Each structure stands twice: as structure tokens, then as C-alpha cells.
Amino acid sequence: MNLIDVTKQFATEENCINYLEAMRWPDGVECLRCGSKRVTRYTKAVGTRTRKNPKTGTEEIKPVPARILYVCLDGSYQFSATEGTIFNDTHLDLEKWFMAVALMVNAKKGLSALQMKRDLNVAYKTAWYLNHRIRKAMGLVELANEEPLTGIVEPTKRTSAASTTSAASAHATTRLPCLVWSNAMARLGRTTCRK
């Protein structure tokens, strides 16, 4: 999925929640505490809350965005689709989270927090936090699998510099094409190069 598809498919908070719901509970929403299938979904309206500013001591009225919540009818437990995921306990919109994941996955050589800051129009601290949380989640996925880098491996055509020993150009280098085949140990540096 490319970045254009990600922005179209996950343009709203509700689309992101629906996707999370389908991925987490393919057979229908289950209570996270008791496992009951008797769960109702409702949208909590936009509201406000009063908060005391710690610096000035004055009370401020802060907006609270609308949220999609689930309530277990058996145990009266209230939860959200993001609970227990990397998206939990965050004030950042899910659209930005999904875009950050897409940027990380599509980046060939990784993505710095500074680049993510520019791409998502967020603060550096937020971008750094996103990067680390997504990388940690990717590492946990790899640890969960016994063989994380398995499957079909596609060769990529690369060029490597090789020095020539011809009399005409003693110090010149030429670019020789070679196919680089990566295997499951590619991250440890084991690759073979064949002409």
C-alpha cells in the first residue's frame, strides 16, 4: 500500500477505528477483560472539561474530542479499539499514527524523527516518540515469530565499484553490475554477490 492509498483509506478517525476493529476482532468485538461477545459500540460526543493550569493556577476549559468506545454488557467494562496497542494513551490523531507507520514501512533506509516531524507537521518530541514506539512494536513482531525474515526473497540489481588493473587506467574504477541476494541473515551482513 502506497502513501496515497493510506491517506485515502485512513482519512478519518472512524476509518482508522474500523480498520483496527476488523484487524483485532475478525469474528466480532470481544470484551478485553472477560472475552464476552455481548459488546455494544457507541460514540461519545464532543465535550469539554475544566482543568487547572499548573503554571498560572487559573481554571481553563479544554475541549474533549469525540471518541468511539465499547461497553461489555456482561461486565460493564468500557474500552476502546486502541487499548493494548501502540496507539493507546495518545493525544495524537489516529490518522497521523497510521501515516507515521506507513512512512516508517515505506522508508528504504529508515526514517529520522526530524523527517517525520516535517512530513507529519508535528513537534520533534512527538515525532521522536512515534519513531520509537513504532520501532519497538516492529521489534516485538519480529520476536514473536520464530523466523522473522522468511519467505520469498527478491534480488535487487546493484552496482559495485571494482578497480581495474588495465594499463590504460591504473587508478580508474568501473561499475560492475551484480545481483545481491539477501537471505534471512541479511541484517547481520550475510549477502552474496554474483555477476
Sine and cosine of phi, psi and omega as CSV:
sin_phi,cos_phi,sin_psi,cos_psi,sin_omega,cos_omega
0.00,0.00,0.79,-0.61,-0.01,-1.00
-1.00,0.00,0.08,-1.00,-0.10,-0.99
-0.91,0.41,-0.53,0.85,0.03,-1.00
-0.91,0.41,-0.69,0.73,0.04,-1.00
-0.90,0.44,-0.62,0.79,0.01,-1.00
-0.90,0.44,-0.70,0.72,-0.01,-1.00
-0.92,0.38,-0.54,0.84,0.03,-1.00
-0.96,0.27,-0.74,0.67,-0.08,-1.00
-0.94,0.34,-0.58,0.81,-0.07,-1.00
-0.91,-0.41,0.75,0.66,-0.06,-1.00
-0.98,0.20,-0.40,0.92,-0.03,-1.00
-0.81,-0.58,0.33,-0.94,0.04,-1.00
-0.87,0.49,-0.63,0.77,-0.02,-1.00
-0.91,0.42,-0.63,0.78,0.06,-1.00
-0.89,0.46,-0.65,0.76,0.02,-1.00
-0.91,0.42,-0.69,0.73,0.02,-1.00
-0.90,0.44,-0.68,0.73,0.02,-1.00
-0.87,0.49,-0.64,0.77,0.03,-1.00
-0.91,0.41,-0.72,0.69,0.03,-1.00
-0.87,0.50,-0.67,0.74,0.00,-1.00
-0.88,0.47,-0.70,0.71,0.00,-1.00
-0.91,0.40,-0.59,0.81,0.00,-1.00
-0.96,0.27,-0.65,0.76,-0.04,-1.00
-0.97,0.24,-0.66,0.75,-0.10,-0.99
-0.78,-0.63,0.97,0.22,-0.02,-1.00
-0.90,0.43,-0.40,0.92,0.00,-1.00
-0.99,-0.16,0.26,0.97,-0.03,-1.00
0.94,-0.33,0.45,-0.89,-0.06,-1.00
-0.90,0.43,0.71,-0.70,0.06,-1.00
-0.86,-0.51,0.52,-0.85,0.06,-1.00
-0.91,0.42,0.71,-0.70,-0.01,-1.00
-0.95,0.32,-0.41,0.91,-0.05,-1.00
-1.00,0.00,-0.78,0.63,-0.11,-0.99
-0.94,-0.33,-0.19,0.98,0.03,-1.00
0.99,0.14,0.16,0.99,-0.02,-1.00
-0.94,0.35,0.56,-0.83,0.05,-1.00
-1.00,-0.01,-0.12,0.99,0.01,-1.00
-0.99,0.12,0.99,0.14,-0.06,-1.00
-0.79,-0.61,0.69,-0.72,0.07,-1.00
-0.93,-0.36,0.52,-0.85,-0.02,-1.00
-0.92,-0.39,0.71,-0.71,0.07,-1.00
-0.57,-0.82,0.36,-0.93,0.02,-1.00
-0.96,-0.26,0.84,-0.54,0.05,-1.00
-0.99,0.11,0.79,-0.61,-0.09,-1.00
-0.93,0.38,0.30,-0.95,0.08,-1.00
-0.90,0.43,0.67,-0.74,-0.02,-1.00
-0.58,-0.81,-0.20,-0.98,0.04,-1.00
-0.69,-0.72,0.34,-0.94,0.08,-1.00
-0.62,-0.78,0.49,-0.87,0.01,-1.00
-1.00,-0.10,0.75,-0.66,-0.05,-1.00
-0.72,-0.70,0.67,-0.75,0.05,-1.00
-1.00,0.05,0.82,-0.57,0.01,-1.00
-0.95,0.32,0.85,-0.52,-0.05,-1.00
-0.92,0.39,-0.43,0.90,-0.03,-1.00
-0.99,0.15,-0.72,0.69,-0.09,-1.00
-0.99,-0.13,-0.39,0.92,-0.02,-1.00
0.99,0.11,0.00,1.00,0.01,-1.00
-1.00,0.05,0.42,-0.91,0.04,-1.00
-1.00,0.04,0.70,-0.72,-0.01,-1.00
-0.84,-0.55,0.53,-0.85,0.07,-1.00
-0.98,-0.18,0.87,-0.49,-0.03,-1.00
-0.94,-0.34,0.64,-0.77,0.05,-1.00
-0.97,0.24,0.56,-0.83,0.09,-1.00
-0.89,-0.45,0.86,-0.50,-0.06,-1.00
-0.94,0.35,0.31,-0.95,0.07,-1.00
-0.92,0.40,0.57,-0.82,-0.01,-1.00
-0.71,-0.71,0.51,-0.86,0.10,-0.99
-0.98,-0.18,0.86,-0.52,-0.06,-1.00
-0.82,-0.57,0.32,-0.95,0.05,-1.00
-0.84,-0.55,0.59,-0.81,0.05,-1.00
-0.79,-0.62,0.79,-0.61,0.06,-1.00
-0.97,0.25,0.81,-0.59,-0.02,-1.00
-0.98,0.20,-0.30,0.95,0.02,-1.00
-1.00,0.05,-0.67,0.75,-0.08,-1.00
-0.92,-0.40,0.03,1.00,-0.02,-1.00
0.85,0.53,0.49,0.87,0.00,-1.00
-1.00,0.04,0.73,-0.68,0.00,-1.00
-0.96,-0.28,0.74,-0.67,-0.02,-1.00
-0.49,-0.87,0.18,-0.98,0.03,-1.00
-0.85,-0.53,0.20,-0.98,0.00,-1.00
-0.93,0.36,-0.37,0.93,-0.03,-1.00
-1.00,0.05,-0.18,0.98,-0.05,-1.00
-0.88,0.47,0.76,-0.65,-0.01,-1.00
0.99,0.14,0.17,0.99,0.03,-1.00
-0.89,-0.45,0.05,-1.00,0.04,-1.00
-0.94,0.35,-0.26,0.97,-0.01,-1.00
-1.00,0.06,-0.05,1.00,-0.06,-1.00
-0.95,0.30,0.52,-0.85,0.05,-1.00
0.82,0.58,0.76,0.65,0.04,-1.00
-0.75,-0.66,0.53,-0.85,0.05,-1.00
-0.99,-0.13,-0.04,1.00,0.00,-1.00
-0.99,0.17,0.62,-0.78,0.01,-1.00
-0.89,0.46,0.54,-0.84,0.02,-1.00
-0.91,0.42,-0.49,0.87,0.04,-1.00
-0.86,0.51,-0.67,0.75,0.02,-1.00
-0.94,0.34,-0.60,0.80,0.06,-1.00
-0.87,0.49,-0.73,0.68,-0.02,-1.00
-0.90,0.43,-0.62,0.78,0.05,-1.00
-0.92,0.40,-0.62,0.79,0.03,-1.00
-0.90,0.44,-0.67,0.74,0.04,-1.00
-0.89,0.45,-0.69,0.72,0.01,-1.00
-0.89,0.46,-0.66,0.75,0.03,-1.00
-0.89,0.45,-0.67,0.74,0.00,-1.00
-0.90,0.43,-0.67,0.74,-0.05,-1.00
-0.94,0.33,-0.59,0.80,-0.04,-1.00
-0.99,0.14,-0.25,0.97,-0.01,-1.00
-0.96,0.28,0.85,-0.52,-0.07,-1.00
-0.92,0.39,-0.66,0.75,-0.06,-1.00
-0.91,-0.41,0.45,0.89,-0.01,-1.00
1.00,0.00,0.14,-0.99,-0.06,-1.00
-0.68,-0.73,0.80,-0.60,0.00,-1.00
-0.99,0.17,0.33,-0.94,0.03,-1.00
-0.91,0.41,-0.55,0.84,0.02,-1.00
-0.91,0.41,-0.66,0.75,0.04,-1.00
-0.92,0.39,-0.66,0.75,0.03,-1.00
-0.90,0.43,-0.60,0.80,0.06,-1.00
-0.85,0.53,-0.71,0.71,0.00,-1.00
-0.93,0.36,-0.67,0.74,-0.07,-1.00
-0.93,0.36,-0.62,0.79,-0.07,-1.00
-0.99,-0.15,-0.12,0.99,-0.02,-1.00
0.85,0.53,0.80,0.60,0.04,-1.00
-0.82,-0.57,0.13,-0.99,0.04,-1.00
-0.94,0.33,0.40,-0.92,0.00,-1.00
-0.86,0.50,-0.66,0.75,-0.02,-1.00
-0.88,0.48,-0.64,0.76,0.05,-1.00
-0.91,0.42,-0.70,0.72,0.01,-1.00
-0.89,0.45,-0.65,0.76,0.03,-1.00
-0.89,0.46,-0.70,0.71,0.01,-1.00
-0.88,0.48,-0.71,0.71,0.03,-1.00
-0.86,0.51,-0.75,0.66,-0.01,-1.00
-0.83,0.56,-0.75,0.66,-0.06,-1.00
-0.93,0.37,-0.63,0.78,0.00,-1.00
-0.92,0.38,-0.65,0.76,0.01,-1.00
-0.93,0.37,-0.68,0.73,0.03,-1.00
-0.88,0.47,-0.64,0.77,0.02,-1.00
-0.90,0.45,-0.67,0.74,0.02,-1.00
-0.90,0.43,-0.63,0.78,0.04,-1.00
-0.91,0.42,-0.61,0.79,0.04,-1.00
-0.92,0.40,-0.61,0.79,0.02,-1.00
-0.92,0.39,-0.56,0.83,0.06,-1.00
-0.91,0.42,-0.67,0.75,0.02,-1.00
-0.91,0.42,-0.64,0.77,0.01,-1.00
-0.93,0.38,-0.50,0.87,-0.02,-1.00
-0.94,0.34,-0.51,0.86,0.01,-1.00
-1.00,0.02,0.60,-0.80,0.03,-1.00
-0.94,0.33,-0.63,0.78,0.00,-1.00
-0.82,-0.57,1.00,0.04,-0.14,-0.99
-0.92,0.39,-0.53,0.85,-0.07,-1.00
-0.93,-0.36,0.90,0.43,0.01,-1.00
-0.90,-0.44,0.12,-0.99,0.02,-1.00
0.93,-0.37,-0.25,-0.97,-0.02,-1.00
-0.97,0.26,0.75,-0.66,0.01,-1.00
-0.95,-0.32,0.81,-0.59,-0.02,-1.00
-0.99,-0.12,0.72,-0.70,0.05,-1.00
-0.97,0.24,0.51,-0.86,0.10,-0.99
-0.87,-0.49,0.66,-0.76,0.00,-1.00
-0.99,0.14,0.84,-0.55,-0.01,-1.00
-0.82,-0.57,0.24,-0.97,0.15,-0.99
-0.84,-0.55,0.58,-0.82,0.04,-1.00
-0.78,-0.62,0.55,-0.83,0.00,-1.00
-0.99,0.15,0.77,-0.63,0.07,-1.00
-0.75,-0.66,0.71,-0.70,-0.04,-1.00
-0.98,0.17,0.59,-0.80,0.01,-1.00
-0.98,-0.20,0.44,-0.90,-0.01,-1.00
-0.90,-0.44,0.46,0.89,0.00,-1.00
-0.97,0.25,0.40,-0.92,-0.03,-1.00
-0.93,0.36,-0.51,0.86,-0.06,-1.00
-0.94,0.34,-0.59,0.81,-0.04,-1.00
-0.70,-0.71,1.00,0.03,-0.07,-1.00
-0.95,0.32,-0.56,0.83,-0.05,-1.00
-0.97,-0.25,0.05,1.00,-0.08,-1.00
-0.99,0.17,0.42,-0.91,0.10,-1.00
-0.83,-0.55,0.54,-0.84,0.06,-1.00
-0.86,-0.50,0.36,-0.93,0.01,-1.00
-0.99,-0.14,0.89,-0.46,0.03,-1.00
-0.97,-0.23,0.78,-0.63,0.02,-1.00
-0.96,0.29,0.61,-0.80,0.09,-1.00
-0.51,-0.86,0.41,-0.91,0.06,-1.00
-0.99,-0.16,0.78,-0.63,0.01,-1.00
-0.98,-0.21,0.86,-0.52,0.02,-1.00
-0.96,-0.28,0.87,-0.49,0.03,-1.00
-0.99,-0.12,0.57,-0.82,0.09,-1.00
-0.86,-0.51,-0.23,-0.97,-0.07,-1.00
-0.90,0.43,-0.31,0.95,0.00,-1.00
-0.99,-0.16,0.35,0.94,-0.07,-1.00
-0.86,0.51,-0.56,0.83,-0.01,-1.00
-0.94,0.34,-0.32,0.95,0.05,-1.00
-1.00,-0.05,0.02,1.00,0.10,-0.99
0.99,-0.11,0.13,0.99,-0.01,-1.00
-1.00,0.03,0.97,-0.24,0.08,-1.00
-0.68,-0.73,0.39,-0.92,0.07,-1.00
-0.86,-0.52,0.55,-0.83,-0.02,-1.00
-0.85,-0.53,0.85,-0.53,0.02,-1.00
-0.82,-0.57,0.57,-0.82,0.00,-1.00
-0.99,0.15,0.00,0.00,0.00,0.00
